[in-house]
Amino acid sequence: MKSFIDALSWVNVHYLLEGFMITLEVSVVSIIVSFILGIILGIIRYVNIKVVSPVIGFVIDIIRNLPLILMLFFVYFGLPEMGIRLNAVSATIIALSIFEAAMIAEIVRSGIKAVPKGQMEAARSNGMTYRQAMTNIILPQALRKMIPPIVSQFISLIKDTSLATIILLPEVTFNAQLIYGQNVNYMIPMYVALAVLYFVVNYLLSVASRILAKRLAI
């Protein structure tokens, strides 16, 4: 019990929360970027543009079948060999955004395919262009179906930020390791604290997803 009290001193908790803020910062930016990029790529795959769609599909398949840790290594250690140097925060955001965008692109493509083809035909017969029909009719319906899997992907993204410890990103897991590295008795308290922090954020995200799903009558 004493180890818990000592481990959760104000100094340690403050240091842990500093790392947690970096985790949230990286997660929020990566979620926004991957969501926008994933929607664009998913639509391109769905509309089947000659040459472009197959190439993008091939690249997406490669990314989806690679471990995220390899993506982190490539961005942080590989890009400098090409003259592109990034700090740990930027490298993590880029790696996470690319990796998650590939996952979301497949969710978007599947979501659009799940909308009955008659919806597009009806929209076009009413004088809408393909772009108008996609924007105003197809995507809103597809988005309702995509919310649960996309939120699950975002939850995975938040948890995956912990992998960035390998490139010394000072996020919450990295800071926790530094804390219990000073005293091995702090290891369990730090892991408990990490579990609580990750659970709270991901649970709130799950609750928000369920509320949104109910409002959209999924």
Beta strands, then each sheet from edge to edge (+ up, - down):
end
